[in-house]
Amino acid sequence: MCDGKTRGEKYISAPVVIFEVLSKATTSNDLFVKPLIYEKFGVREYNIVHQGGKVIQYSLIDGSYDVTSNLTQNDEYTSVVFNDLKFPLSNIFD
């Protein structure tokens, strides 16, 4: 989800919200490298999705990420950026 700045059919701004699904091959990069890049470009919400049924939600506060929520597959996800974006996590882990 981007803020809507486009050039033709391409977005030219950073996403506002990102969901990153972890895999064994990229876990280190997803947990340690990408958050630094996303912070730099002002991505306001970064969600790490563990395939085992867990989501860690990070919010950009004063230029760095803080954990907003630790969720399990039994919880409801609610975006800190888009209040109307919410769904039961069981929908994606079943």
N, C-alpha and C positions, 0 to 999 in steps of 0.2 A: 504494500500500500504506500503510494507516494503522495506528495503534497499537490500533485497536479501540474507541475511545470513540465511542459513538453516542447519538443522540437519535432514537428511532423508527427509521426506515430511513436516516437521514442520519449521516454521519461528522461529528464536531464537533472533530476534531483535525487537525493538519497531517499530510500524508503522511510516511512514513519514507523512501521511495525514490521518486525521480521520474526518468522518461526524457523528455527534451525533444528532439523531432525538429525540426531547424532548417529553416526555409524562408527564401527571399530576403526576403520581406515582414516577417519578425519576428526576423531574426538578431540585430540590435543589441539588441533588448529581451531576447531569450533569453540573450544572453551577458553583458549588463551590468546590466540592471534586475532580472530574476527572481532571479539568485543572491543579491542583497542581501535580497530579500523572503524567500526560502527560508531564508537564514541566520538572519534575525530570528525566524522561526517554528520553527527547530530541525529542519529537514529534514536528516536525517543523511547522505543520499547523493543526489547530483544528477548525472545522466548526460546529457551533450550528445551527441546522435546526428547526425552529419553524413551527409547522403544519399550522399556519395561513398564511404562505407565506413569511417568512423572514429568511434570513441566516446571521449570524454574523461570520465573518472570523477572526480568530486570527492567528498571526504568532509569532514564537519563535524568539525573538530578545534579544541578550545578556542574555540568560537564563531565560527570562520571556515573557509571552504573551502580545502582544499589538494588539489592534483591527486594522485590515488591511482594512476591508470593512464591511459596513452594506448594505446588498442587499435585494431587494424585488423580488417577483415573476416575475416582469417585466424586471429584469436585467439579464445580462449574468454573470455566475460564471466563474472566471479564477483563477486557482491555483497559489499561490505565489511560490510554489515549482516546479511544473511541468507546464511550460508555455503553453504547447500544450494541457493541460487538461482544456477545457472550454466548456460550454454548456449553453443554455438559461434555466433559472430556471423555466420558464413556463412549461418545459418538465416534471418536477417532481411535480409541484403543480396543474396541470390540472387533 
